[in-house]
């Protein structure tokens, strides 16, 4: 193999220390690994690299142009918005991404949120911690109504790899599946316009990318169309939901609950509306739906295969 020097810019966002990186290490003759990289550090760190691995560190035109030896950028994610693809193409730099590595993890997380909200697990956990069960006059607590998923409906916005996988599990629970028309797209058989879908669903699960057509797709008007006991689940992107509108809807009981794994800015601002402590029936998780150990290992393995293919002159998961 010809000499190949690689740089990993944000290893800590992929591997906190529990993954096997041996095969990845073997595909380059030398590596520089950084746990985190600030924007002002990026150019200096990749200036002499032939290969760069980035999860979320931005690579804009000026940074790419400042690395004259760079031949390949491997994005350790599916989304490519952190790399200037036009500039990479003009500079002759190949770019790859990774797809389908986190589907089981995301589906599991979606239903963890749905089930926790439906069975009122946070509330019952707190009642036990505060002594409510211990002081009860009977053998069980019935303070919070529990619902079943069987016979209820789920609406999915974004019916790609993840949306379809969520739909299959929903049907296994006995739920009715409704698929929203693609925001900004043309009408297709079997799809329901969003404003017609919203009043019909008991659970709304978002799996669409953040685009101009989906930015702030779910705001106060859309939430007002939903059932008073409906759940909103967002494991897609934070900007799809108007966060202040969701916080207000939950406080006023416009919808029954929400599970959110993504926020409009990450790490979030302390004053993000969805981090207020007084919002009922809300579960916020720190962008971990994708992050099972198995999914992160698959991600590393796919990165390795992408690099091996490039070295061998083959195209694999190329976006440029």
TIKE-720897 format. One record per residue (C-alpha): residue in three letters; y, z, x; chain. Coordinates in pm, 1 decimal, padded with zeros to 6 digits. Example, Ala and Ser with C-alpha at 12.3 -4.5 7.8 and 13.67 -1.06 7.14 Angstrom:
2
ROLUM type        v        w        u mol
ROLUM  ALA -00450.0  00780.0  01230.0   A
ROLUM  SER -00106.0  00714.0  01367.0   A
//
This chain:
320
ROLUM type        v        w        u mol
ROLUM  UNK  00000.0  00000.0  00000.0   A
ROLUM  UNK  00348.8 -00083.4  00124.9   A
ROLUM  UNK  00585.5  00203.1  00194.2   A
ROLUM  UNK  00717.9  00334.2 -00137.0   A
ROLUM  UNK  00961.9  00624.1 -00158.4   A
ROLUM  UNK  00995.9  00789.8 -00498.2   A
ROLUM  UNK  01237.2  01041.4 -00647.0   A
ROLUM  UNK  01177.3  01259.2 -00952.5   A
ROLUM  UNK  01510.6  01373.9 -01091.0   A
ROLUM  UNK  01417.3  01636.1 -01352.7   A
ROLUM  UNK  01060.3  01751.6 -01300.2   A
ROLUM  UNK  01117.9  02084.2 -01476.9   A
ROLUM  UNK  01165.0  01901.7 -01808.0   A
ROLUM  UNK  00808.3  01771.0 -01780.8   A
ROLUM  UNK  00612.0  02020.3 -01573.3   A
ROLUM  UNK  00685.2  02393.4 -01562.3   A
ROLUM  UNK  00388.4  02425.9 -01327.3   A
ROLUM  UNK  00081.5  02370.7 -01544.9   A
ROLUM  UNK  00010.6  01999.0 -01489.0   A
ROLUM  UNK -00203.4  01805.0 -01241.7   A
ROLUM  UNK  00030.5  01578.4 -01043.4   A
ROLUM  UNK -00212.8  01474.3 -00770.6   A
ROLUM  UNK -00265.0  01117.2 -00886.9   A
ROLUM  UNK  00107.6  01070.6 -00944.3   A
ROLUM  UNK  00175.9  01196.0 -00593.2   A
ROLUM  UNK -00077.1  00949.2 -00452.8   A
ROLUM  UNK  00103.8  00637.0 -00576.1   A
ROLUM  UNK  00398.9  00681.5 -00338.3   A
ROLUM  UNK  00394.2  00732.8  00035.2   A
ROLUM  UNK  00670.3  00992.5 -00001.4   A
ROLUM  UNK  00840.6  01183.3 -00282.4   A
ROLUM  UNK  01157.7  01383.5 -00330.7   A
ROLUM  UNK  01116.6  01611.8 -00631.0   A
ROLUM  UNK  01408.1  01784.4 -00802.1   A
ROLUM  UNK  01369.1  02033.6 -01083.8   A
ROLUM  UNK  01708.4  01938.1 -01231.7   A
ROLUM  UNK  01978.0  01689.2 -01137.5   A
ROLUM  UNK  02343.5  01704.1 -01238.9   A
ROLUM  UNK  02530.5  01374.9 -01294.7   A
ROLUM  UNK  02735.0  01421.4 -00977.9   A
ROLUM  UNK  02413.7  01466.1 -00776.3   A
ROLUM  UNK  02230.0  01159.8 -00903.9   A
ROLUM  UNK  02360.8  00887.2 -00676.7   A
ROLUM  UNK  02307.5  01084.9 -00356.3   A
ROLUM  UNK  01952.0  01167.3 -00459.1   A
ROLUM  UNK  01843.5  00811.3 -00541.3   A
ROLUM  UNK  02048.8  00618.5 -00284.6   A
ROLUM  UNK  01748.1  00546.2 -00060.5   A
ROLUM  UNK  01478.1  00544.9 -00330.1   A
ROLUM  UNK  01261.3  00250.8 -00427.1   A
ROLUM  UNK  01125.2  00430.1 -00734.2   A
ROLUM  UNK  01297.9  00679.1 -00963.3   A
ROLUM  UNK  01141.8  00891.5 -01237.0   A
ROLUM  UNK  01383.1  01031.9 -01495.2   A
ROLUM  UNK  01328.5  01206.0 -01822.2   A
ROLUM  UNK  01683.1  01273.1 -01941.4   A
ROLUM  UNK  01904.8  01220.9 -01635.1   A
ROLUM  UNK  02139.0  00926.0 -01709.7   A
ROLUM  UNK  02130.6  00621.1 -01484.4   A
ROLUM  UNK  02438.6  00410.1 -01551.4   A
ROLUM  UNK  02547.9  00086.4 -01390.4   A
ROLUM  UNK  02740.0  00242.9 -01102.7   A
ROLUM  UNK  02450.6  00472.2 -01012.1   A
ROLUM  UNK  02195.6  00190.2 -01026.1   A
ROLUM  UNK  02421.0 -00036.4 -00819.8   A
ROLUM  UNK  02454.8  00235.9 -00558.9   A
ROLUM  UNK  02081.0  00237.5 -00487.0   A
ROLUM  UNK  02023.1 -00097.4 -00311.0   A
ROLUM  UNK  01651.3 -00036.4 -00246.6   A
ROLUM  UNK  01567.7  00061.3 -00602.8   A
ROLUM  UNK  01289.5 -00152.2 -00751.3   A
ROLUM  UNK  01153.5  00053.8 -01040.7   A
ROLUM  UNK  01285.3  00313.9 -01284.5   A
ROLUM  UNK  01018.7  00503.8 -01476.9   A
ROLUM  UNK  01149.7  00679.4 -01786.6   A
ROLUM  UNK  00934.1  00981.3 -01864.3   A
ROLUM  UNK  00987.5  00938.0 -02237.7   A
ROLUM  UNK  00980.1  00674.8 -02510.1   A
ROLUM  UNK  01355.6  00653.6 -02561.7   A
ROLUM  UNK  01548.3  00441.7 -02312.6   A
ROLUM  UNK  01908.8  00527.1 -02401.4   A
ROLUM  UNK  01968.3  00720.5 -02076.4   A
ROLUM  UNK  01926.0  00408.1 -01860.6   A
ROLUM  UNK  02162.1  00109.4 -01862.0   A
ROLUM  UNK  01898.4 -00156.4 -01928.9   A
ROLUM  UNK  02142.6 -00445.9 -01908.8   A
ROLUM  UNK  02259.6 -00337.4 -01565.2   A
ROLUM  UNK  01901.9 -00280.4 -01449.9   A
ROLUM  UNK  01806.6 -00632.0 -01552.2   A
ROLUM  UNK  02106.8 -00784.7 -01377.1   A
ROLUM  UNK  02029.0 -00584.9 -01061.1   A
ROLUM  UNK  01662.8 -00687.1 -01061.4   A
ROLUM  UNK  01536.3 -00334.3 -01128.2   A
ROLUM  UNK  01225.9 -00301.5 -01343.2   A
ROLUM  UNK  01224.1 -00026.4 -01608.3   A
ROLUM  UNK  00923.5  00125.0 -01786.1   A
ROLUM  UNK  00883.0  00388.0 -02055.9   A
ROLUM  UNK  00590.0  00577.7 -02207.4   A
ROLUM  UNK  00474.7  00549.2 -02567.7   A
ROLUM  UNK  00228.5  00727.1 -02797.1   A
ROLUM  UNK  00162.6  01014.9 -02559.9   A
ROLUM  UNK  00287.0  01293.8 -02790.0   A
ROLUM  UNK  00160.5  01190.0 -03133.3   A
ROLUM  UNK -00094.1  01473.4 -03180.3   A
ROLUM  UNK  00158.4  01731.6 -03060.4   A
ROLUM  UNK  00436.0  01610.4 -03290.3   A
ROLUM  UNK  00209.9  01593.4 -03594.6   A
ROLUM  UNK  00084.0  01944.4 -03521.0   A
ROLUM  UNK  00440.5  02073.2 -03492.7   A
ROLUM  UNK  00552.3  01903.3 -03814.0   A
ROLUM  UNK  00278.5  02076.5 -04007.9   A
ROLUM  UNK  00334.9  02405.9 -03827.8   A
ROLUM  UNK  00688.5  02396.5 -03968.4   A
ROLUM  UNK  00578.5  02280.5 -04314.2   A
ROLUM  UNK  00306.2  02543.6 -04339.9   A
ROLUM  UNK  00520.8  02826.2 -04205.8   A
ROLUM  UNK  00791.0  02748.7 -04461.5   A
ROLUM  UNK  00549.8  02686.5 -04748.2   A
ROLUM  UNK  00356.0  03010.1 -04691.5   A
ROLUM  UNK  00673.8  03206.9 -04602.9   A
ROLUM  UNK  00527.4  03325.4 -04273.4   A
ROLUM  UNK  00859.1  03433.1 -04113.2   A
ROLUM  UNK  00950.4  03647.8 -04414.0   A
ROLUM  UNK  00609.8  03813.4 -04440.3   A
ROLUM  UNK  00601.9  03877.0 -04066.2   A
ROLUM  UNK  00937.0  04050.8 -04090.4   A
ROLUM  UNK  00824.5  04257.5 -04391.4   A
ROLUM  UNK  00531.1  04389.1 -04188.6   A
ROLUM  UNK  00752.2  04462.0 -03888.0   A
ROLUM  UNK  00989.4  04660.3 -04110.7   A
ROLUM  UNK  00702.8  04861.6 -04267.3   A
ROLUM  UNK  00696.8  04689.9 -04603.8   A
ROLUM  UNK  00319.7  04644.3 -04617.3   A
ROLUM  UNK  00248.2  04988.9 -04479.8   A
ROLUM  UNK  00451.8  05147.5 -04760.5   A
ROLUM  UNK  00323.0  04918.2 -05036.7   A
ROLUM  UNK  00165.2  05055.3 -05354.2   A
ROLUM  UNK -00098.6  04779.8 -05349.7   A
ROLUM  UNK -00323.5  04595.2 -05106.2   A
ROLUM  UNK -00102.7  04287.4 -05064.1   A
ROLUM  UNK  00260.0  04186.9 -05070.1   A
ROLUM  UNK  00381.6  03924.9 -05314.7   A
ROLUM  UNK  00748.8  03942.1 -05228.9   A
ROLUM  UNK  00787.1  03571.8 -05149.2   A
ROLUM  UNK  00628.2  03292.1 -05353.8   A
ROLUM  UNK  00370.1  03084.3 -05167.7   A
ROLUM  UNK  00311.6  02720.1 -05255.8   A
ROLUM  UNK  00023.4  02480.8 -05188.8   A
ROLUM  UNK  00068.4  02138.9 -05032.8   A
ROLUM  UNK -00206.1  01981.5 -05244.5   A
ROLUM  UNK -00057.8  01783.3 -05529.1   A
ROLUM  UNK  00292.1  01780.8 -05382.5   A
ROLUM  UNK  00471.2  01479.6 -05234.7   A
ROLUM  UNK  00598.1  01403.4 -04886.1   A
ROLUM  UNK  00860.2  01142.2 -04806.4   A
ROLUM  UNK  00866.9  00990.3 -04460.6   A
ROLUM  UNK  01171.3  00823.3 -04309.1   A
ROLUM  UNK  01055.5  00615.6 -04013.6   A
ROLUM  UNK  00701.8  00490.0 -04065.4   A
ROLUM  UNK  00606.8  00401.5 -03711.0   A
ROLUM  UNK  00351.0  00567.0 -03485.6   A
ROLUM  UNK  00459.5  00921.9 -03566.9   A
ROLUM  UNK  00541.8  00868.6 -03932.1   A
ROLUM  UNK  00205.3  00708.3 -03999.5   A
ROLUM  UNK  00021.2  00988.7 -03820.1   A
ROLUM  UNK  00206.9  01251.6 -04024.0   A
ROLUM  UNK  00127.4  01056.9 -04338.4   A
ROLUM  UNK -00245.7  01059.3 -04266.1   A
ROLUM  UNK -00251.1  01436.1 -04223.9   A
ROLUM  UNK -00038.0  01483.9 -04535.2   A
ROLUM  UNK -00288.6  01286.7 -04738.3   A
ROLUM  UNK -00567.8  01502.1 -04593.9   A
ROLUM  UNK -00383.9  01800.9 -04742.9   A
ROLUM  UNK -00388.7  01622.9 -05078.8   A
ROLUM  UNK -00023.0  01522.7 -05074.0   A
ROLUM  UNK  00123.5  01207.9 -05226.3   A
ROLUM  UNK  00280.8  00985.5 -04961.2   A
ROLUM  UNK  00613.0  00809.8 -05020.7   A
ROLUM  UNK  00766.0  00588.3 -04752.7   A
ROLUM  UNK  01139.9  00531.2 -04732.7   A
ROLUM  UNK  01284.1  00188.4 -04675.8   A
ROLUM  UNK  01400.8  00143.7 -04319.2   A
ROLUM  UNK  01766.7  00251.1 -04298.6   A
ROLUM  UNK  01972.4 -00062.4 -04256.3   A
ROLUM  UNK  01664.1 -00282.7 -04297.2   A
ROLUM  UNK  01549.7 -00519.4 -04567.5   A
ROLUM  UNK  01347.6 -00413.3 -04870.2   A
ROLUM  UNK  00969.7 -00428.7 -04827.5   A
ROLUM  UNK  00682.2 -00379.3 -05070.0   A
ROLUM  UNK  00561.1 -00022.2 -05091.4   A
ROLUM  UNK  00884.7  00125.5 -04957.0   A
ROLUM  UNK  01126.6  00332.0 -05165.6   A
ROLUM  UNK  01506.4  00326.4 -05122.2   A
ROLUM  UNK  01614.4  00657.5 -04972.7   A
ROLUM  UNK  01832.3  00767.8 -05263.1   A
ROLUM  UNK  01545.4  00700.5 -05503.0   A
ROLUM  UNK  01297.7  00879.0 -05278.0   A
ROLUM  UNK  01496.0  01199.4 -05224.5   A
ROLUM  UNK  01468.9  01341.1 -05580.1   A
ROLUM  UNK  01094.1  01274.5 -05584.1   A
ROLUM  UNK  00975.2  01449.2 -05269.5   A
ROLUM  UNK  00877.5  01809.2 -05204.7   A
ROLUM  UNK  00891.9  01755.5 -04828.6   A
ROLUM  UNK  01113.3  01508.8 -04641.7   A
ROLUM  UNK  01003.5  01440.7 -04282.3   A
ROLUM  UNK  01223.8  01240.0 -04045.8   A
ROLUM  UNK  01068.2  01016.7 -03778.4   A
ROLUM  UNK  01328.8  00742.9 -03728.4   A
ROLUM  UNK  01528.1  00675.5 -03411.4   A
ROLUM  UNK  01895.0  00765.4 -03390.9   A
ROLUM  UNK  02087.7  00443.2 -03444.0   A
ROLUM  UNK  02414.8  00348.1 -03608.3   A
ROLUM  UNK  02216.4  00300.4 -03930.6   A
ROLUM  UNK  02057.5  00646.8 -03915.4   A
ROLUM  UNK  02339.0  00857.4 -03769.9   A
ROLUM  UNK  02424.9  01128.1 -04027.2   A
ROLUM  UNK  02174.9  00969.2 -04262.7   A
ROLUM  UNK  02112.4  01303.2 -04433.0   A
ROLUM  UNK  02437.2  01469.3 -04537.6   A
ROLUM  UNK  02565.8  01673.2 -04828.9   A
ROLUM  UNK  02524.5  01391.5 -05083.2   A
ROLUM  UNK  02164.3  01325.7 -04980.8   A
ROLUM  UNK  02071.6  01695.0 -04976.5   A
ROLUM  UNK  02217.4  01732.3 -05325.7   A
ROLUM  UNK  01969.1  01472.5 -05451.1   A
ROLUM  UNK  01667.5  01673.2 -05334.5   A
ROLUM  UNK  01470.8  01927.0 -05536.8   A
ROLUM  UNK  01588.4  02285.9 -05518.8   A
ROLUM  UNK  01259.5  02391.4 -05353.4   A
ROLUM  UNK  01220.4  02086.3 -05127.1   A
ROLUM  UNK  01178.7  02116.4 -04749.9   A
ROLUM  UNK  01350.1  01905.8 -04483.6   A
ROLUM  UNK  01167.8  01859.6 -04152.3   A
ROLUM  UNK  01345.1  01697.4 -03858.2   A
ROLUM  UNK  01153.3  01634.3 -03537.1   A
ROLUM  UNK  01332.6  01304.2 -03472.1   A
ROLUM  UNK  01692.4  01335.3 -03347.9   A
ROLUM  UNK  01959.0  01588.9 -03431.9   A
ROLUM  UNK  02231.6  01339.4 -03516.5   A
ROLUM  UNK  02034.5  01207.2 -03812.7   A
ROLUM  UNK  02123.3  01520.0 -04011.8   A
ROLUM  UNK  02473.9  01651.6 -04071.8   A
ROLUM  UNK  02416.3  02002.6 -03941.7   A
ROLUM  UNK  02703.0  02173.0 -04123.5   A
ROLUM  UNK  02588.2  02017.5 -04451.3   A
ROLUM  UNK  02232.0  02140.9 -04399.5   A
ROLUM  UNK  02347.2  02493.1 -04316.5   A
ROLUM  UNK  02561.4  02496.7 -04630.3   A
ROLUM  UNK  02279.8  02356.3 -04845.6   A
ROLUM  UNK  02039.9  02626.2 -04729.5   A
ROLUM  UNK  02290.0  02904.9 -04787.6   A
ROLUM  UNK  02363.1  02780.8 -05139.3   A
ROLUM  UNK  01999.4  02714.5 -05227.5   A
ROLUM  UNK  02051.7  02339.8 -05271.3   A
ROLUM  UNK  01713.0  02288.0 -05100.7   A
ROLUM  UNK  01433.2  02533.6 -05037.9   A
ROLUM  UNK  01406.9  02531.9 -04659.8   A
ROLUM  UNK  01419.4  02334.2 -04337.8   A
ROLUM  UNK  01235.8  02306.9 -04007.9   A
ROLUM  UNK  01441.6  02158.5 -03725.8   A
ROLUM  UNK  01322.4  02083.3 -03371.3   A
ROLUM  UNK  01624.9  01879.5 -03261.4   A
ROLUM  UNK  01999.3  01935.8 -03263.3   A
ROLUM  UNK  02295.7  01704.3 -03215.1   A
ROLUM  UNK  02363.2  01844.9 -02866.3   A
ROLUM  UNK  02091.1  01985.2 -02642.0   A
ROLUM  UNK  02114.8  02245.8 -02502.8   A
ROLUM  UNK  02309.6  02334.4 -02818.7   A
ROLUM  UNK  02655.5  02481.8 -02836.8   A
ROLUM  UNK  02642.2  02850.9 -02931.6   A
ROLUM  UNK  02851.4  02772.7 -03240.9   A
ROLUM  UNK  02615.9  02501.6 -03371.1   A
ROLUM  UNK  02606.1  02551.6 -03750.7   A
ROLUM  UNK  02226.6  02572.7 -03757.5   A
ROLUM  UNK  02217.3  02861.6 -03509.3   A
ROLUM  UNK  02407.6  03099.4 -03736.0   A
ROLUM  UNK  02195.3  03409.0 -03808.3   A
ROLUM  UNK  02258.9  03416.5 -04183.4   A
ROLUM  UNK  02090.0  03089.8 -04283.7   A
ROLUM  UNK  01786.5  03152.3 -04505.8   A
ROLUM  UNK  01456.5  02964.1 -04492.6   A
ROLUM  UNK  01538.8  02784.0 -04169.1   A
ROLUM  UNK  01316.8  02753.6 -03862.3   A
ROLUM  UNK  01476.4  02608.6 -03549.3   A
ROLUM  UNK  01259.6  02528.7 -03247.3   A
ROLUM  UNK  01392.2  02416.3 -02904.8   A
ROLUM  UNK  01285.6  02047.7 -02896.4   A
ROLUM  UNK  00920.8  02131.6 -02828.9   A
ROLUM  UNK  00737.1  01920.3 -03087.2   A
ROLUM  UNK  00635.6  01679.1 -02809.8   A
ROLUM  UNK  00565.2  01941.4 -02545.0   A
ROLUM  UNK  00200.3  02046.7 -02566.7   A
ROLUM  UNK  00035.1  02071.5 -02225.4   A
ROLUM  UNK -00200.2  01789.3 -02322.2   A
ROLUM  UNK  00088.9  01563.1 -02423.9   A
ROLUM  UNK  00280.0  01634.3 -02103.9   A
ROLUM  UNK -00030.6  01559.6 -01896.9   A
ROLUM  UNK -00075.9  01231.3 -02082.8   A
ROLUM  UNK  00288.6  01156.8 -02005.8   A
ROLUM  UNK  00233.7  01210.0 -01633.3   A
ROLUM  UNK -00085.8  01004.7 -01641.8   A
ROLUM  UNK  00095.8  00718.7 -01816.9   A
ROLUM  UNK  00378.0  00731.8 -01562.7   A
ROLUM  UNK  00117.5  00700.2 -01289.7   A
ROLUM  UNK -00046.5  00400.5 -01456.0   A
ROLUM  UNK  00293.3  00233.7 -01497.4   A
ROLUM  UNK  00366.2  00274.7 -01126.7   A
ROLUM  UNK  00019.1  00155.4 -01022.0   A
ROLUM  UNK  00061.0 -00153.6 -01238.6   A
ROLUM  UNK  00398.5 -00229.0 -01082.1   A
ROLUM  UNK  00258.5 -00192.4 -00731.3   A
ROLUM  UNK -00024.1 -00430.1 -00824.6   A
ROLUM  UNK  00219.7 -00687.2 -00964.8   A
ROLUM  UNK  00124.9 -00624.9 -01327.7   A
ROLUM  UNK  00356.1 -00550.9 -01619.6   A
ROLUM  UNK  00279.9 -00235.7 -01815.8   A
ROLUM  UNK  00515.0 -00065.8 -02064.8   A
ROLUM  UNK  00801.2 -00271.1 -01928.2   A
ROLUM  UNK  01130.4 -00258.2 -02117.0   A
ROLUM  UNK  01311.6 -00457.0 -01845.9   A
//
